[in-house]
Amino acid sequence: MCRNIHVLHNFEPAANHEEIEAAALQYVRKISGSTKPSKANQEAFDRAVHEIAHITQHLLEDLVAFGPPKDREVEAAKAKERSAKRFATA
């Protein structure tokens, strides 16, 4: 999976529109193989981002969480620690 797409489910506060749009944009970029579409493809690219963000919002609203909501700051600290271990120099 693309490393730039993050889990958005079961956070407090819930994922906002900007986070969902960013994930949708990363997904479309990955699938299309293009970070900047040509003018001929811009409309289809933008429409795909919009539609994926829309359905993602519905998905997040419908999912049922069985555990307590995660804290964004704690999860960010865990990710930073994993990154430090991964890229540590000997």
C-alpha positions as CSV (number, residue, x, y, z in Angstrom):
1,M,0.0,0.0,0.0
2,C,1.1,3.6,-0.6
3,R,2.9,4.8,2.5
4,N,1.2,8.2,2.3
5,I,-2.2,6.8,2.9
6,H,-2.9,6.6,6.6
7,V,-5.6,4.8,8.6
8,L,-8.5,7.2,9.1
9,H,-10.9,5.0,11.1
10,N,-11.4,5.1,14.8
11,F,-9.7,8.4,15.7
12,E,-10.9,11.1,18.1
13,P,-11.6,13.6,16.7
14,A,-12.8,11.8,13.5
15,A,-11.0,12.3,10.2
16,N,-11.8,15.6,8.7
17,H,-12.5,16.4,5.0
18,E,-9.0,17.5,4.3
19,E,-7.5,14.2,5.5
20,I,-10.0,12.2,3.5
21,E,-9.3,14.3,0.4
22,A,-5.6,13.8,0.9
23,A,-6.0,10.1,1.1
24,A,-8.2,10.0,-2.0
25,L,-5.6,12.1,-3.9
26,Q,-2.8,9.8,-2.9
27,Y,-4.9,6.8,-4.0
28,V,-5.7,8.3,-7.4
29,R,-2.1,9.3,-7.9
30,K,-1.0,5.7,-7.2
31,I,-3.6,4.1,-9.4
32,S,-3.1,6.5,-12.3
33,G,0.7,6.5,-12.0
34,S,0.7,10.3,-12.3
35,T,1.2,13.0,-9.6
36,K,0.1,15.7,-12.1
37,P,-2.3,14.7,-14.8
38,S,-2.2,16.3,-18.3
39,K,-4.8,18.9,-19.1
40,A,-6.7,16.2,-21.1
41,N,-6.9,14.0,-18.0
42,Q,-7.4,16.7,-15.3
43,E,-11.2,16.5,-15.2
44,A,-11.2,12.7,-14.9
45,F,-8.5,12.9,-12.2
46,D,-10.3,15.5,-10.2
47,R,-13.6,13.7,-10.5
48,A,-12.0,10.4,-9.3
49,V,-10.5,12.2,-6.3
50,H,-13.9,13.8,-5.4
51,E,-15.8,10.5,-5.8
52,I,-13.3,8.4,-3.8
53,A,-13.3,11.0,-1.0
54,H,-17.1,11.0,-1.0
55,I,-17.4,7.2,-0.7
56,T,-14.6,7.1,1.8
57,Q,-16.6,9.5,4.0
58,H,-19.5,7.2,3.8
59,L,-17.3,4.2,4.7
60,L,-15.9,5.9,7.7
61,E,-19.3,6.9,8.9
62,D,-20.6,3.3,8.6
63,L,-17.7,1.4,10.1
64,V,-18.2,0.1,13.6
65,A,-15.2,0.4,16.0
66,F,-14.8,-2.2,18.7
67,G,-11.9,-0.6,20.5
68,P,-11.5,2.8,22.1
69,P,-10.7,5.7,19.7
70,K,-7.0,6.2,19.0
71,D,-5.2,9.4,19.9
72,R,-3.6,11.1,16.9
73,E,-0.6,12.4,18.8
74,V,0.2,8.9,20.3
75,E,-0.1,7.3,16.9
76,A,2.2,10.0,15.3
77,A,4.8,9.3,18.1
78,K,4.6,5.6,17.4
79,A,5.1,6.2,13.6
80,K,8.0,8.5,14.3
81,E,9.6,5.9,16.5
82,R,9.2,3.2,13.8
83,S,10.7,5.5,11.3
84,A,13.7,6.3,13.5
85,K,14.3,2.5,13.9
86,R,13.9,1.9,10.2
87,F,16.2,4.5,9.1
88,A,18.7,4.4,11.9
89,T,22.4,4.4,10.9
90,A,24.8,2.0,12.5
